[in-house]
Amino acid sequence: MKKVVIIGGGPAGRLIVHAIHKSAEKFDVTLIKDEEINANRCAVPYGISDKKPIDKFCISNTLVTDFGAKLVLDYVESIDKKEQLVTTATGKKFTYDYLVMATGSQPFVPPIPNIDLKNIVNVRSKSDMEQMRGFAQQYKKCVVVGGGYIGIEVAVVLKQLGIEVTVVEMQPHVLLMTMDDDFAETIEAHIIDKGVKVINNTQVTAFEGQDGNVSGVVLDNGDVLSADFVIVSVGVKPNISLAEKTGITTSRFGIVVNEQMETNVKNIYSAGDCAEKKSFVTGNPSMGEFGTNAVFMAKVAAANIMGNPATFPGIINANASSAFEYTFGSAGLIAKMAEREGLDFVVGESEVMAMYPMMDGVNMIQTKLVFDKKSHKLIGGSVLRKGHCSAGNVDFISFAIQMGATIEDIIKYQYATHPELAAKPSDNTYMFAAQDALKKL
């Protein structure tokens, strides 16, 4: 029986366990992870509220053990490529026929003086979630460093819990890493209207403390923000130290893999945040630390381990989030990303009612679609609307990119309509955006 050892208990590691469990061929699978209980990373901001037990926002280890794998709670110290042997910190040794490095990522901790003060926390683990929940029950004033998706989600939850929240962002606006400027400005204005303070174009230069706890956040303009606690959410970096120590090829984007998700060492695979990802659109290395990407990559790695040749086409980075009344998201390359890649593109825009005009509670859907000028193929898009439907909009955009849909395809595509659930028959948001792009060509 062939032995598979998986290092890491995140979505990539678990997916491979589940896929192999369904295989007709029997494998001996061992999953090694160094977190006793994994938090559901995306759900951590919502676990700050005490409406539900912490465990509801965590991943049960039965999702490994109930699917035929042995679970080892330990830290992998070394990998012997020649002997195909994994050794843990406690001295346990595991031989393998196939090894999967799914070591994930870790929060980027900026080198800010006094960042080791108490009451400063990242947004990652069960312990982080427990600390933030305790802070929200005990304190009244928080500074969130970083205005990306996670930072904004945390700020919204804290504000809803009655906390005074200030977001400090070094870019001109929050959310600029994944949204066009005008969409980001709309969300920023909305959260400010809801009571969240936002300070842009500003960096944190130090933290001040009192009795070992953080008491102030020093900004590069000399201002000091009073704070009972601070949440740092400025991104993550791939966990590649073990790969580097093993002599596996890495880049600043992660562990380098081929289309089969195999590293430069035969029978060692990698998937998830720790693995280098390439853009579906350009083929270039790209950031994309989303749980969905981990799952997509892991499916390919698992298939190849099981002897079913498969390739990974690259990431589209479909993503969605919310802030109070708005939901939003993007897939592929939004306009500024396409510009950075040097592509020749056209952007089609639309603003369409989300339901028939005579219905109560009518809101608008704003959509942007980015097309390659030469091929007319969709290469990216984004959506902004009120209500909890934007993930479905993003999914359509992502699938259209994956299928190579053109401007003409989208203009002709067939869709549903209903007075409460969709725009009137003539006013589809994607069709209008495609028509707008065609006019601009």
C-alpha positions in Angstrom: 0.0 0.0 0.0 1.5 3.4 -1.0 2.1 5.9 1.7 1.0 9.5 1.4 2.2 12.1 4.0 0.6 15.5 4.1 2.1 18.4 6.0 -0.6 20.9 6.9 -4.2 20.8 8.1 -5.7 23.6 6.0 -8.2 23.2 3.1 -5.6 21.8 0.7 -4.5 19.1 3.1 -8.1 18.1 4.0 -9.2 18.1 0.4 -6.4 15.6 -0.5 -7.4 13.4 2.4 -11.0 13.4 1.2 -10.1 12.8 -2.5 -7.8 9.9 -1.7 -10.5 8.4 0.6 -12.8 8.1 -2.4 -10.1 6.3 -4.5 -10.6 2.7 -5.6 -6.9 2.2 -4.8 -6.1 2.0 -1.1 -3.5 4.4 0.3 -1.9 4.8 3.8 -2.5 8.5 4.5 -0.9 10.5 7.4 -1.6 14.2 7.9 0.8 16.1 10.2 -0.2 19.5 11.5 1.1 21.8 14.3 -2.2 23.5 15.2 -4.3 21.4 17.6 -7.5 22.9 16.2 -7.5 24.9 12.9 -9.7 28.0 12.7 -11.7 28.5 9.6 -9.5 31.4 8.4 -12.1 33.2 6.4 -14.6 33.1 9.3 -12.3 34.4 12.0 -13.6 38.0 11.8 -17.2 36.7 12.4 -16.1 34.7 15.4 -15.3 37.9 17.3 -19.0 38.1 18.2 -20.0 35.8 21.1 -23.4 34.8 19.6 -22.0 31.4 18.7 -19.4 29.2 20.4 -15.8 29.5 19.2 -15.9 25.9 18.0 -18.4 26.9 15.3 -15.7 28.9 13.6 -13.1 26.0 13.8 -12.4 22.9 11.8 -13.0 19.6 13.5 -10.2 17.1 13.3 -12.8 14.5 12.4 -12.7 16.0 8.9 -9.3 14.2 8.8 -9.8 11.1 10.9 -13.2 10.2 9.6 -11.8 10.0 6.1 -9.3 7.2 6.7 -6.2 9.3 7.5 -4.0 9.2 10.6 -3.7 12.6 12.3 -0.4 13.6 13.9 -0.2 16.8 16.0 3.4 17.7 15.7 5.9 20.0 13.9 7.8 18.7 10.9 11.5 19.3 11.6 13.1 17.8 8.5 12.5 15.9 5.2 15.1 13.4 3.8 14.4 13.5 0.1 16.7 10.5 -0.7 15.2 8.2 2.0 11.7 9.7 1.5 11.5 10.2 5.3 9.8 12.9 7.4 11.0 13.6 10.9 9.0 15.6 13.5 10.1 17.7 16.4 9.3 15.0 18.8 11.3 12.4 16.9 8.5 10.6 15.1 9.5 9.3 11.6 7.3 8.7 8.6 8.3 7.2 5.3 6.3 8.2 2.2 5.8 7.4 -1.4 4.2 10.7 -2.0 4.6 13.9 0.1 2.3 16.9 0.0 3.5 20.2 1.4 0.4 22.1 2.4 2.1 24.3 5.0 -0.1 27.3 4.3 0.8 30.9 5.1 1.5 33.0 8.1 0.5 36.6 8.9 3.0 39.2 7.8 4.2 40.9 11.0 5.6 44.4 10.0 8.8 45.5 11.8 7.0 48.2 13.9 8.6 49.1 17.2 6.8 47.6 20.2 4.6 45.3 18.1 5.2 42.6 20.7 3.1 44.6 23.3 0.1 42.8 24.7 -3.3 43.4 23.2 -1.9 43.4 19.7 -3.2 40.5 17.7 -3.3 39.1 14.1 -6.3 37.6 12.4 -5.5 34.0 11.8 -5.8 31.3 14.5 -8.2 30.1 17.1 -6.1 31.8 19.7 -6.3 35.1 17.8 -10.1 34.7 17.6 -10.4 34.0 21.3 -8.3 37.1 22.1 -10.3 39.4 19.9 -13.5 38.1 21.4 -12.2 38.8 24.8 -11.0 42.3 23.8 -14.4 43.1 22.3 -16.1 42.2 25.6 -13.7 44.1 27.8 -12.6 47.2 25.8 -14.1 50.1 23.9 -11.5 51.4 21.5 -9.7 49.5 18.7 -7.3 50.4 15.9 -7.2 48.1 12.9 -3.9 48.3 10.9 -4.7 47.3 7.3 -7.7 48.1 5.1 -7.9 44.9 3.0 -10.8 42.5 3.0 -10.0 41.0 6.5 -9.3 44.3 8.1 -12.6 45.8 6.9 -14.5 42.7 7.9 -13.0 42.9 11.4 -13.8 46.6 11.6 -17.4 46.1 10.6 -17.9 43.3 13.2 -16.3 45.3 16.0 -18.4 48.4 15.1 -21.6 46.3 15.2 -20.5 45.2 18.7 -20.3 48.8 19.8 -16.5 49.2 19.6 -15.0 52.6 18.5 -12.9 51.5 15.5 -10.3 53.3 13.4 -8.8 51.7 10.3 -5.3 52.9 9.3 -4.4 52.1 5.7 -1.2 53.1 3.8 -2.9 53.2 0.4 -5.1 56.2 -0.7 -8.3 54.1 0.0 -9.2 50.8 1.6 -9.7 47.7 -0.5 -7.5 48.8 -3.4 -5.7 45.5 -3.7 -8.9 43.8 -5.1 -11.2 46.6 -6.2 -11.2 49.5 -8.7 -10.8 52.9 -7.0 -14.4 54.0 -7.5 -15.9 50.8 -6.0 -13.4 51.1 -3.1 -14.4 54.7 -2.5 -18.1 53.8 -2.4 -17.4 51.1 0.3 -15.1 53.4 2.2 -17.8 56.2 2.3 -20.3 53.6 3.4 -18.3 52.3 6.4 -17.5 55.9 7.4 -21.2 56.7 7.3 -21.7 53.7 9.6 -19.3 55.1 12.2 -15.9 53.5 11.3 -13.1 56.0 11.2 -10.7 55.6 8.3 -7.2 57.2 8.0 -5.6 56.7 4.6 -2.2 57.4 3.1 -0.8 56.8 6.5 1.6 54.3 8.0 2.0 53.1 11.6 5.5 53.9 12.8 5.4 52.6 16.4 3.1 51.4 19.2 3.1 52.9 22.7 2.5 50.9 25.8 1.4 51.1 29.4 2.0 48.3 31.9 3.0 46.0 29.0 -0.3 46.6 27.1 -0.7 48.7 24.0 -2.1 52.2 24.7 -1.4 54.1 21.5 -0.7 53.8 17.8 1.9 56.3 16.5 1.3 57.5 12.9 3.9 58.8 10.4 2.3 62.3 10.6 3.1 62.4 14.3 -0.5 61.7 15.5 -1.0 59.1 18.2 -4.3 57.2 18.3 -5.5 56.0 21.6 -6.2 52.2 21.6 -7.3 49.6 24.1 -6.3 46.9 21.6 -4.9 46.7 18.0 -5.6 44.2 15.2 -2.9 43.9 12.6 -4.1 42.7 9.2 -1.6 43.6 6.5 -1.4 40.4 4.6 0.2 37.0 4.7 3.4 35.3 3.4 3.8 31.7 2.2 5.2 29.2 4.8 8.2 28.0 2.8 10.9 27.6 5.4 10.7 23.8 5.5 10.8 23.6 1.7 13.8 25.9 1.6 15.6 23.8 4.2 14.8 20.7 2.2 16.3 22.1 -1.0 12.9 22.4 -2.8 12.8 25.3 -5.2 10.9 28.4 -4.0 10.2 32.0 -5.1 8.8 35.0 -3.3 5.4 33.7 -4.3 5.9 30.3 -2.6 7.0 26.7 -3.4 7.5 26.4 -7.1 5.3 23.7 -8.7 4.5 22.6 -12.3 1.1 22.1 -13.8 0.7 18.8 -12.0 1.4 20.6 -8.6 4.7 18.7 -8.3 7.8 20.4 -7.0 11.3 20.1 -8.5 11.6 16.9 -6.3 9.9 13.9 -7.7 6.8 12.7 -5.8 6.8 15.9 -3.6 3.7 18.0 -4.3 2.5 21.3 -2.9 -0.8 23.1 -2.8 -2.5 26.0 -1.0 -1.1 29.3 0.3 2.4 27.9 0.5 2.5 27.0 -3.2 3.4 29.5 -6.0 0.3 30.3 -8.1 0.1 31.4 -11.7 -2.6 33.6 -13.2 -5.1 31.8 -15.5 -5.1 34.9 -17.7 -1.4 35.7 -18.0 0.4 32.6 -16.8 2.6 34.8 -14.6 3.2 34.2 -10.9 0.4 35.8 -8.9 -0.8 36.4 -5.3 -3.9 34.4 -4.4 -4.2 33.3 -0.8 -7.8 32.2 -0.9 -9.2 28.9 0.5 -10.9 28.2 -2.8 -7.5 28.3 -4.7 -6.1 25.8 -2.1 -9.0 23.4 -2.9 -8.6 23.8 -6.7 -4.9 23.1 -6.5 -5.3 20.2 -4.1 -7.7 18.5 -6.4 -5.0 18.4 -9.1 -2.3 17.2 -6.7 -4.6 14.4 -5.4 -5.5 13.3 -8.9 -1.9 12.9 -9.9 -1.0 11.1 -6.7 -3.9 8.6 -7.4 -2.6 8.1 -11.0 -5.2 10.2 -12.8 -3.2 12.8 -14.7 -4.5 16.3 -14.2 -3.2 19.8 -14.7 -4.0 23.1 -13.0 -4.8 25.9 -15.4 -4.0 28.8 -13.0 -5.9 30.9 -10.6 -8.7 33.3 -11.4 -8.9 34.6 -7.8 -12.7 34.8 -7.5 -13.4 36.6 -4.3 -16.2 38.3 -2.4 -16.8 40.2 0.8 -19.2 42.5 2.6 -19.3 45.6 4.6 -22.6 46.5 6.4 -25.2 46.8 3.6 -22.9 46.3 0.6 -21.4 43.1 -0.9 -18.7 43.1 -3.5 -16.1 41.1 -5.3 -14.0 40.4 -8.3 -12.4 37.7 -10.5 -9.6 37.6 -12.9 -7.8 40.9 -13.7 -9.6 44.1 -12.8 -8.6 47.2 -14.9 -5.5 48.3 -12.9 -4.2 44.8 -12.7 -4.5 44.4 -16.5 -2.8 47.7 -16.9 0.1 46.6 -14.6 0.5 43.5 -16.8 0.8 45.6 -19.9 -2.4 44.2 -21.5 -4.4 45.9 -24.2 -8.0 45.9 -22.8 -11.3 47.5 -22.7 -13.7 47.9 -19.7 -17.4 47.6 -20.1 -19.6 49.1 -17.3 -23.2 48.8 -16.3 -25.5 49.8 -13.5 -28.8 47.9 -13.5 -31.7 47.5 -11.0 -31.5 44.3 -9.0 -35.2 43.7 -9.5 -38.2 45.1 -11.4 -38.6 48.8 -10.8 -42.1 48.5 -9.3 -40.9 46.3 -6.5 -40.1 47.5 -3.0 -36.4 47.8 -1.9 -34.9 48.2 -5.4 -31.1 48.5 -5.4 -28.6 48.8 -8.1 -26.0 46.3 -9.3 -22.7 47.9 -10.6 -20.7 45.7 -12.8 -17.4 46.1 -14.6 -16.1 43.6 -17.2 -12.6 43.7 -18.6 -12.0 42.2 -22.1 -8.9 41.6 -24.1 -9.1 44.0 -27.1 -7.7 41.6 -29.6 -9.5 38.3 -28.7 -12.5 40.0 -27.1 -12.2 37.4 -24.3 -13.2 38.2 -20.8 -10.2 38.5 -18.5 -11.7 40.0 -15.4 -14.5 41.7 -13.7 -16.0 43.1 -10.5 -19.4 43.8 -8.9 -20.7 46.1 -6.2 -24.3 45.9 -4.9 -26.4 45.9 -1.8 -27.7 42.5 -0.5 -26.1 39.2 -0.2 -25.8 38.1 -3.8 -22.5 39.3 -5.1 -20.7 35.9 -4.7 -23.1 34.6 -7.4 -22.2 37.5 -9.6 -18.5 36.9 -9.1 -18.9 33.2 -9.8 -20.5 34.0 -13.2 -17.6 36.2 -14.1 -15.1 33.6 -13.0 -16.7 30.8 -15.0 -17.0 33.0 -18.1 -13.3 33.7 -17.9 -12.5 30.0 -17.4 -14.7 29.1 -20.5 -13.1 31.8 -22.7 -16.3 33.8 -23.1 -16.1 36.8 -25.4 -17.9 40.1 -25.6 -20.2 38.6 -28.2 -20.9 35.4 -26.1 -22.0 37.5 -23.1 -24.2 39.7 -25.2 -26.0 36.6 -26.5 -26.1 34.5 -23.2 -29.5 33.5 -21.9 -30.6 34.3 -18.3 -33.5 34.1 -15.9 -35.7 37.0 -14.7 -38.2 37.5 -11.9 -39.7 40.6 -10.4 -38.2 40.0 -6.9 -35.0 38.1 -7.9 -33.6 39.7 -11.1 -33.6 42.7 -13.3 -36.4 43.1 -15.9 -35.9 40.9 -19.0 -34.1 43.6 -21.1 -31.7 44.7 -18.5 -29.1 42.1 -17.6 -26.0 43.5 -15.9 -23.4 41.4 -17.8 -25.1 41.9 -21.1 -25.1 45.7 -20.7 -21.5 45.8 -19.6 -20.5 43.7 -22.6 -22.5 46.0 -24.9 -20.7 49.0 -23.3 -17.3 47.4 -24.0 -18.3 46.7 -27.6 -19.2 50.4 -28.1 -15.8 51.4 -26.8 -13.8 49.2 -29.1 
